[in-house]
Amino acid sequence: MRNILIITKRELKSYFATPVAYVFIVIFLAMTGAFTFFIGNFFDRGRADLEPFFQFHPWLYLLLIPAISMRLWSEERKTGTIELLMTLPVTTTAAVLGKFLAAWGFTAIALTLTFPMWITVNVLGNPDNGVIVASYIGSWLMAGAFLAIGSCVSAMTKNQVIAFIIAATVCFLFTMSGLELVLNFFRLWAPELLVETVASMSFLTHFRAVMNGVIDIRDLIFFTSLITFWLFANVIIVDLKKSA
Amino acid sequence: MIVLTGLTKRFGGLLAVDNVTFSVGKGQVLGFLGPNGAGKSTTMKMIAGFLEPSSGTAEVAGFNIATAPVEVKKRIGYLPEGAPTYGDMTPASFLDFIAEIRGFDGTDKSRRVDEVVERVRLKEVLTQPIDTLSKGYKRRVGLAQAILHDPQVLILDEPTDGLDPNQKHHVRGLIQDMAADKAIIVSTHILEEVEAVCSRAIIIAHGRIVADGTPEDLLARDPNHNAILVRTAPEHLAGVEAGLAGLGTISRITRDPDGQNDPLLRIRGDGGPAIISRVSDCIREKDLNVEEVFVEKGALDQVFRQITTVPPEATPEVTPEAGDA
């Protein structure tokens, strides 16, 4: 546990030692703002809530999260520091968790910095702050799932560009799988059970459920088990890749 | 301290390390030699717990690397090839991280870091990002990382690669200082380094150990080891050669193509003891006109070439006739 936190601390420090952190945060804030006001019609819809803000998160994450996660492991492999890290007295699991937590903590920081949005909506009206808190938690959990996928993919390759593209694609599939467009394609030939399964894997479906203000235990389990699964795969891949 | 038993590593169809068995005790500095791709780094990676052996075992301080990897890693200081470090960190924060992960905190931690910074001379660059440091400093940061916790076992993969002669000297000094209470394995291409710091040398080729002994033992495998070199003026050359005939195999050495120095004769004994006294007696008796006489020590690189360029099936025997002339 101690080792996990030490690794998390080191990783977080290194985000802020380079421009990566600042570029990410600025772009994230600018894009959430732009989407909320221009595409989400925050003012025109005349309702005091943050739905226009949150509804674009999955799409933003699709672009931005793989950009964070792509370097997690492929950079270590490229520069050879993985050999250093894995010969320190830490387990692979601790290293995987430490890195993941740093990235997840970093998205928490970025997400927290959107607080002016919350203040704005509270100044303009009387929103249901419970729903907003739930949405923040849901958004953060979803970011965690995106990151876990990205981290696992990053462990597969030395090449960050490949890590980015594959992670973005996998995340895209997970996001899209709830849309009618995709489900209709499956309904054509697949049994109802499979369609349901595909639909239930959708980030959108689960995130929308949380955005409605209800933190259902099933949605929590969905995101946490998804994170656990991908991180578990991550540990296995790191161990396998290092021996080859 | 380090015990390898039948250590083997395959990458797909490639046999990188083939049944390597040796042990290194406390106080020993083992020089690990071999051509590129011979399996040196792979062997070291297995001892350090980065790679899993395909078969065989590696034990460090009594712990098996396969069953107790973390215990082994606690007791090892490892400098990977190329000394990778986190380039965006400063040496100060990097060493701080290493100290924490090695289990030190508070004043103990800062004492360790200060000590190691002093030892490898990093003080003046402590707050610069590692990426901006010269190769020599980067290497020293890597070395600092490996010795920070005063490990019982030290595995250094080419610790002096890319350093200037002064830095090399310094690093060798460090290794010698630490040698007394540790088991150290150093891989290197630089053969003089083996003579300078190692109490034992192992040469590995095609994944197999082909020679194991003290640097002196290895030198003795040079066919020119203990040969006598006699320098004489060109006009006396034939006379001296005739005078010394019968003592051993005599060959003229044409090491000096532009004729700056007087020519040399090499007299290689036939295995008998102390050919030097017979040669000097002979010179005195016959009053041969020579300028200088000296004993050849043999050259490690000659031995190295001989041992490692023979195909693996025919390896270990060094044939006495295979010298240059």
Interface residues (C-beta under 8 A of the other chain):
Chain A: N3 I6 I7 K9 R10 K13 S14 A17 T18 T79 G80 T81 E83 L84 M86 T87 L88 P89 V90 T91 K242 S243 A244
Chain B: F11 K45 A48 G49 F50 L51 E52 V70 E71 K73 K74 I76 Y78 P80 E81 G82 P84 T85 Y86 G87 D88 M89 S93 F97 I98 E100 I101 R102 G103 P129 Q145
